[in-house]
Amino acid sequence: MTGSDSPLRSKGLIEPVSRTAAGYRTYNPDDVAVLRFIRQAKAVGLKLDEVGRIIDLQRSGQQPCSTVIDLLDLRLADIDAKLTDLRRLRRTLSDARSRADAAARSGADAVIGQVIESTASA
């Protein structure tokens, strides 16, 4: 399921597994379920330590729902911040491109450096 399970073992997410004579890891059904959960949690952007917190709660008999919701809210906030930054960058690049086009239409030479310099200070 994973290329290397040692980070998962070191974080206590799975127990050490046995190997076949050919060196393949053999996982029991519980380990497979945990590995699937880890893969799905990582797919929605959770970090391994966050996944570990959820698994620890489950193993201790607690419902991790509120923790998962809090983690997803944090992830959504991170994504929103990145989207805002990307939109700002796109506007800056678009403005720089427009200035470069305008300068080229007016016959100005060597405008790219000037456009970049003026963009950096904008």
KOLSE-699900 format. One record per residue: chain; residue in one letter; z, y, x of N, C-alpha, C in turn; residue number from 1. Coordinates in steps of 0.2 Angstrom, whole numbers, always signed. Atoms other than C-alpha are relative to their C-alpha. Example, Ala and Ser with C-alpha at 12.3 -4.5 7.8 and 13.67 -1.06 7.14 Angstrom:
2
 unit code   n_z   n_y   n_x  ca_z  ca_y  ca_x   c_z   c_y   c_x pos
    A    a    +0    -6    +4   +39   -22   +62    +0    +6    +4   1
    A    s    -1    -6    -4   +36    -5   +68    +3    +5    -4   2
***
This chain:
122
 unit code   n_z   n_y   n_x  ca_z  ca_y  ca_x   c_z   c_y   c_x pos
    A    m    +0    -6    +4    +0    +0    +0    +0    +6    +4   1
    A    t    +0    -6    -4    +4   +12   +14    -2    -2    +7   2
    A    g    +2    +2    -7    -3   +13   +32    +6    -2    +4   3
    A    s    -6    +1    -4   +15   +13   +39    +6    +1    -5   4
    A    d    -6    -1    +4   +31   +10   +29    +6    +2    +4   5
    A    s    -6    -2    -4   +43   +16   +43    +3    +6    -3   6
    A    p    -3    -6    +3   +45   +34   +36    +3    -2    -7   7
    A    l    -3    +2    +7   +48   +26   +19    +7    -4    +1   8
    A    r    -6    +4    -2   +61   +14   +27    +5    +5    +3   9
    A    s    -5    -5    -4   +69   +28   +38    +3    +5    -6  10
    A    k    -3    -4    +5   +72   +38   +22    +3    -4    -5  11
    A    g    -3    +4    +4   +79   +24   +13    -3    -2    -7  12
    A    l    +4    +0    +6   +65   +23    +0    -1    -8    -1  13
    A    i    +1    +7    +1   +61    +4    +3    +4    -3    +6  14
    A    e    -3    +4    -5   +70   -10   +12    -5    -2    +5  15
    A    p    +4    +3    -5   +63   -18   +28    -4    -6    -4  16
    A    v    +4    +5    +3   +49   -30   +23    -1    -5    +5  17
    A    s    +2    +6    -4   +45   -47   +30    -8    +1    +1  18
    A    r    +7    +0    -2   +28   -50   +38    -2    -8    +0  19
    A    t    +3    +7    +0   +16   -65   +37    -1    -1    +7  20
    A    a    +2    +1    -6   +11   -74   +52    -6    +4    +3  21
    A    a    +5    -5    -2    -4   -63   +53    +2    +7    +1  22
    A    g    -2    -7    -1    +6   -48   +53    +0    +5    -6  23
    A    y    +0    -4    +6    +4   -42   +35    +7    +0    -3  24
    A    r    -6    -1    +3   +18   -35   +26    +0    -3    -7  25
    A    t    -1    +3    +6   +25   -44   +11    +5    +4    -4  26
    A    y    -4    -5    +4   +32   -33    -3    +2    -4    -6  27
    A    n    -2    +3    +6   +42   -40   -18    -2    +5    -6  28
    A    p    +2    -4    +5   +38   -33   -35    +4    +7    -1  29
    A    d    -4    -6    +1   +52   -20   -35    -3    +5    +6  30
    A    d    +3    -4    -5   +45   -13   -18    -7    +3    -2  31
    A    v    +7    -3    +2   +27   -12   -25    +1    +5    -6  32
    A    a    -1    -5    +5   +34    -2   -40    +2    +6    +3  33
    A    v    -2    -6    -3   +43   +10   -29    -6    +3    +4  34
    A    l    +6    -3    -3   +27   +12   -18    -5    +3    -4  35
    A    r    +4    -3    +5   +17   +15   -33    +3    +7    -2  36
    A    f    -3    -6    +2   +29   +28   -39    +0    +6    +6  37
    A    i    +1    -4    -5   +29   +36   -22    -7    +3    +1  38
    A    r    +7    -2    +0   +10   +37   -22    -1    +5    -5  39
    A    q    +1    -5    +6   +10   +45   -39    +3    +6    +1  40
    A    a    -4    -6    -1   +24   +57   -35    -4    +5    +5  41
    A    k    +3    -4    -5   +15   +63   -19    -7    +3    -3  42
    A    a    +7    -2    +3    -2   +64   -29    +2    +7    -4  43
    A    v    -2    -6    +4    +7   +78   -40    +3    +5    +5  44
    A    g    -3    -5    -5   +13   +87   -24    +7    +0    +2  45
    A    l    -7    +0    -2   +30   +81   -22    +1    -3    +7  46
    A    k    -1    +2    -7   +37   +79    -4    +4    -6    +0  47
    A    l    -3    +6    +0   +44   +63    +2    +7    +0    -1  48
    A    d    -8    -1    +1   +62   +70    +3    +1    +1    -8  49
    A    e    -1    -1    +7   +60   +75   -15    -1    -6    -4  50
    A    v    +0    +7    +3   +54   +58   -20    +6    -4    +1  51
    A    g    -6    +4    -2   +69   +51   -11    +6    +2    -5  52
    A    r    -5    -3    +5   +80   +62   -22    +0    -4    -7  53
    A    i    +2    +3    +7   +72   +55   -38    +2    -7    +0  54
    A    i    -1    +7    +0   +73   +37   -32    +8    -1    +1  55
    A    d    -7    +1    +0   +91   +39   -27    +4    +1    -6  56
    A    l    -3    -1    +7   +96   +46   -44    -1    -6    -4  57
    A    q    +1    +6    +4   +87   +31   -52    +4    -6    +2  58
    A    r    -3    +5    -3   +95   +19   -41    +8    +0    -2  59
    A    s    -7    -1    +1  +112   +26   -45    +1    +0    -8  60
    A    g    -1    +1    +7  +109   +24   -64    -1    +6    -4  61
    A    q    +1    -6    +3  +106   +42   -67    -7    +2    -2  62
    A    q    +7    -2    +3   +91   +50   -77    -2    +6    +5  63
    A    p    +2    -5    -4   +81   +60   -65    -4    +6    -3  64
    A    c    +4    -5    +3   +72   +70   -78    +0    +7    +1  65
    A    s    -1    -7    -2   +79   +87   -75    -1    +1    +7  66
    A    t    +2    -1    -7   +77   +85   -57    -7    +0    +1  67
    A    v    +7    +0    +0   +59   +80   -59    -3    +7    -3  68
    A    i    +3    -6    +3   +56   +95   -70    +1    +6    +4  69
    A    d    -1    -6    -5   +64  +107   -58    -4    -1    +6  70
    A    l    +4    +1    -5   +54  +100   -44    -7    +2    -2  71
    A    l    +7    -1    +3   +38  +101   -54    -1    +8    -1  72
    A    d    +0    -7    +0   +42  +119   -58    +0    +4    +6  73
    A    l    +0    -3    -7   +45  +123   -40    -7    -1    +3  74
    A    r    +7    +2    -2   +28  +115   -36    -5    +5    -4  75
    A    l    +5    -4    +4   +19  +125   -50    +1    +7    +3  76
    A    a    -1    -6    -3   +27  +141   -43    -3    +1    +7  77
    A    d    +3    +0    -6   +21  +137   -26    -8    +1    -1  78
    A    i    +7    +0    +2    +3  +134   -33    -2    +7    -2  79
    A    d    +1    -6    +3    +4  +150   -43    +0    +5    +6  80
    A    a    -1    -5    -6    +9  +160   -27    -7    -1    +4  81
    A    k    +5    +1    -4    -5  +152   -17    -7    +2    -4  82
    A    l    +6    -3    +4   -18  +156   -31    +0    +7    +0  83
    A    t    -1    -7    +0   -12  +174   -31    -3    +2    +7  84
    A    d    +2    -2    -7   -15  +175   -12    -7    -2    +1  85
    A    l    +7    +2    -1   -32  +166   -13    -4    +5    -4  86
    A    r    +3    -6    +4   -37  +179   -27    -1    +6    +4  87
    A    r    +0    -6    -4   -32  +193   -16    -5    +0    +6  88
    A    l    +4    +1    -6   -41  +186    -1    -7    +0    -3  89
    A    r    +7    +0    +3   -57  +183   -12    -2    +7    -1  90
    A    r    +1    -7    +2   -56  +201   -18    -2    +4    +7  91
    A    t    +1    -3    -6   -54  +207    +0    -7    -2    +3  92
    A    l    +6    +2    -3   -69  +197    +6    -6    +2    -4  93
    A    s    +6    -3    +5   -80  +202    -9    -1    +7    +2  94
    A    d    +1    -7    -2   -76  +220    -5    -3    +1    +7  95
    A    a    +3    -1    -6   -80  +218   +13    -8    -2    +0  96
    A    r    +7    +2    +0   -96  +209    +9    -4    +6    -4  97
    A    s    +3    -5    +3  -101  +223    -3    -1    +6    +5  98
    A    r    +0    -5    -5   -97  +236   +11    -6    -1    +5  99
    A    a    +5    +2    -5  -108  +226   +23    -7    +1    -3 100
    A    d    +6    -1    +4  -122  +226   +10    -2    +7    +0 101
    A    a    +1    -8    +1  -121  +245    +7    -2    +3    +7 102
    A    a    +2    -3    -6  -121  +249   +25    -6    -3    +3 103
    A    a    +7    +2    -2  -136  +238   +29    -5    +3    -4 104
    A    r    +5    -4    +4  -145  +246   +14    -1    +7    +3 105
    A    s    +1    -7    -3  -142  +263   +22    -2    +0    +7 106
    A    g    +3    +0    -7  -149  +257   +39    +5    +1    +5 107
    A    a    -5    +0    -5  -132  +257   +48    -1    -6    +4 108
    A    d    +0    +6    -5  -132  +246   +64    +7    -2    +1 109
    A    a    -6    +3    -3  -118  +235   +70    +6    +1    -5 110
    A    v    -5    -1    +5  -108  +236   +53    +5    -5    -1 111
    A    i    -5    +6    +1  -100  +219   +53    +7    +1    +3 112
    A    g    -6    -2    -3   -87  +224   +65    +4    +5    -3 113
    A    q    -3    -5    +4   -83  +240   +56    +2    -2    -7 114
    A    v    -2    +3    +6   -82  +231   +40    +6    -4    +0 115
    A    i    -6    +5    -1   -70  +218   +46    +6    +5    +2 116
    A    e    -6    -4    -2   -59  +232   +55    +2    +4    -6 117
    A    s    -2    -4    +6   -59  +242   +39    +3    -4    -5 118
    A    t    -3    +5    +4   -55  +227   +29    +7    -2    +2 119
    A    a    -7    +2    -3   -40  +222   +40    +5    +6    -2 120
    A    s    -5    -5    +1   -32  +239   +37    +0    +2    -8 121
    A    a    +0    -2    +7   -36  +240   +18    +6    -4    -3 122
***
